[in-house]
Amino acid sequence: MNAQNTTPTYITPGPTHPVNYGPPPPPPPPPHESRIDKAYVTSIRGILKFACLIFSFIAFICVVSTPQCNGNHAFLASVTWLVMIMQTIIIIAFLFRLKTKFIGIDFEFLDFFATSHDALYLLIASSVTIHYCRLPGQIAGGVMGIFAFIFLAADAVAIFLARRDEPVSNSTGVR
């Protein structure tokens, strides 16, 4: 054997890759925007809504698990249940970015109206329950309702301050 017929020892045998000198491949598509807004969960408004849900649920459990108190407990139980339903609907609307899908609906105003409305009803129902019921479970439910009211009132203030600072995009001044 001579030196021309042998393969060099510094080249490792293996599959060869063809070289393509054509146009470069197209860039990968941009990452798809998630359908879930993860930033809302960790925002102040999201945290206040989740805290309100927790305290409303605790108030509901406290009121329902104790004996009846002249029907006053039913008012707080129904208000806390309706608050949990409404705030869950609002969380779902913001979490799944329904604001971008339904352009004609002003979700910020809807959120402010529902939150302030729920806060007012929670304050009234909790105050009535604390005043007229003397059972410890009923009073605990009323106190938890007051805590839920505080979180809802803080959320309503946060919504109001956020809406106040945003510029009006319509040139006619009508929203």
Wavefront OBJ file of the C-alpha trace (Angstrom):
o trace
v 0.000 0.000 0.000
v 1.211 3.352 -0.779
v 0.395 6.752 0.733
v -2.102 7.748 -1.956
v -4.599 4.885 -1.385
v -4.937 5.044 2.410
v -7.342 7.317 4.257
v -5.824 9.833 6.579
v -6.081 9.001 10.273
v -7.186 12.494 11.354
v -10.618 12.266 9.557
v -13.236 10.315 11.457
v -15.562 8.292 9.311
v -19.240 9.166 9.632
v -22.161 10.633 7.791
v -21.416 13.659 5.698
v -23.772 16.636 5.767
v -24.591 18.252 2.455
v -23.793 21.925 2.290
v -26.665 24.111 1.114
v -25.598 27.466 -0.277
v -29.153 28.571 -1.154
v -31.225 31.142 0.721
v -31.299 30.740 4.498
v -34.316 28.970 5.963
v -37.107 31.230 7.188
v -36.890 32.231 10.847
v -39.066 30.293 13.261
v -42.462 31.847 13.885
v -42.669 34.181 16.871
v -43.794 32.516 20.063
v -47.553 32.342 20.188
v -49.007 34.760 22.699
v -50.542 32.799 25.516
v -54.293 32.863 25.889
v -53.887 33.234 29.629
v -52.714 36.513 31.123
v -50.315 35.324 33.807
v -49.464 38.896 34.795
v -53.043 39.484 36.007
v -52.720 36.764 38.630
v -49.722 38.478 40.218
v -51.005 42.048 39.806
v -52.415 44.035 42.718
v -55.933 43.834 41.331
v -55.701 40.073 40.855
v -54.358 39.533 44.361
v -57.141 41.701 45.837
v -59.781 39.747 43.919
v -58.396 36.379 45.020
v -58.215 37.592 48.643
v -61.827 38.762 48.383
v -62.833 35.345 47.048
v -61.106 33.589 49.936
v -62.676 35.793 52.625
v -66.108 35.625 50.976
v -65.876 31.843 50.909
v -64.871 31.754 54.590
v -67.762 34.094 55.459
v -70.154 31.879 53.522
v -68.939 28.746 55.316
v -69.133 30.438 58.739
v -72.683 31.667 58.157
v -74.030 28.455 56.653
v -72.456 26.116 59.213
v -74.048 27.782 62.270
v -77.717 27.643 63.373
v -80.168 30.142 61.925
v -80.503 33.646 63.312
v -83.905 35.143 62.383
v -83.149 34.992 58.652
v -80.362 37.584 58.798
v -77.780 34.937 58.026
v -79.502 34.138 54.718
v -78.873 37.686 53.509
v -75.119 37.466 54.143
v -74.966 33.937 52.721
v -76.664 34.992 49.480
v -74.559 38.151 49.161
v -71.284 36.283 49.684
v -72.351 33.621 47.183
v -73.237 36.255 44.563
v -69.991 38.136 45.222
v -68.011 34.938 44.651
v -69.839 34.290 41.373
v -69.411 37.846 40.065
v -65.745 38.150 41.024
v -65.013 34.730 39.484
v -66.605 35.865 36.220
v -64.494 39.039 36.274
v -61.309 37.071 37.007
v -62.075 34.728 34.108
v -62.727 37.676 31.783
v -59.377 39.271 32.583
v -57.432 36.020 32.880
v -58.474 34.775 29.435
v -58.072 38.220 27.803
v -61.682 38.598 26.757
v -61.036 42.322 26.520
v -59.205 41.739 23.235
v -61.917 39.450 21.863
v -64.907 41.673 22.667
v -63.823 45.151 21.674
v -67.183 46.854 22.236
v -67.405 46.014 25.940
v -65.621 48.262 28.421
v -64.412 45.613 30.859
v -62.684 48.157 33.091
v -65.943 50.022 33.719
v -67.789 46.739 34.179
v -65.177 45.643 36.702
v -65.390 48.945 38.591
v -69.178 48.894 38.693
v -69.423 45.248 39.793
v -66.651 45.586 42.380
v -68.061 48.733 44.001
v -71.571 47.262 43.905
v -70.407 44.027 45.533
v -68.436 45.950 48.158
v -71.479 47.992 49.138
v -73.683 44.904 49.469
v -71.038 43.070 51.494
v -70.742 46.006 53.882
v -74.507 46.165 54.414
v -74.985 42.393 54.788
v -72.015 41.992 57.135
v -73.102 44.916 59.298
v -76.659 43.558 59.599
v -75.383 40.092 60.481
v -72.939 41.368 63.100
v -75.575 43.648 64.645
v -78.526 41.248 64.831
v -76.898 37.817 65.298
v -75.234 36.863 68.550
v -73.970 33.427 67.578
v -70.166 33.226 67.324
v -70.234 31.630 63.849
v -72.543 34.336 62.532
v -70.348 37.092 63.965
v -67.264 35.429 62.476
v -69.016 35.312 59.107
v -69.848 39.000 59.408
v -66.252 39.868 60.281
v -64.963 37.852 57.316
v -67.505 39.700 55.164
v -66.055 43.005 56.428
v -62.563 41.821 55.455
v -63.870 40.859 52.004
v -65.434 44.336 51.793
v -62.058 45.930 52.556
v -60.399 43.971 49.748
v -63.185 44.847 47.310
v -63.080 48.523 48.266
v -59.303 48.572 47.753
v -59.785 46.897 44.372
v -62.411 49.498 43.387
v -60.013 52.288 44.355
v -57.208 50.662 42.336
v -59.499 50.394 39.303
v -60.596 54.006 39.682
v -57.021 55.262 39.936
v -55.964 53.201 36.904
v -58.877 54.536 34.827
v -58.223 58.082 35.919
v -54.626 57.973 34.705
v -55.290 56.429 31.279
v -55.641 58.859 28.361
v -58.892 59.166 26.469
v -58.381 57.551 23.058
v -61.578 58.860 21.456
v -61.250 62.335 19.953
v -64.942 63.187 20.391
v -64.739 62.775 24.141
v -67.537 60.197 24.215
v -66.744 56.820 25.688
l 1 2 3 4 5 6 7 8 9 10 11 12 13 14 15 16 17 18 19 20 21 22 23 24 25 26 27 28 29 30 31 32 33 34 35 36 37 38 39 40 41 42 43 44 45 46 47 48 49 50 51 52 53 54 55 56 57 58 59 60 61 62 63 64 65 66 67 68 69 70 71 72 73 74 75 76 77 78 79 80 81 82 83 84 85 86 87 88 89 90 91 92 93 94 95 96 97 98 99 100 101 102 103 104 105 106 107 108 109 110 111 112 113 114 115 116 117 118 119 120 121 122 123 124 125 126 127 128 129 130 131 132 133 134 135 136 137 138 139 140 141 142 143 144 145 146 147 148 149 150 151 152 153 154 155 156 157 158 159 160 161 162 163 164 165 166 167 168 169 170 171 172 173 174 175
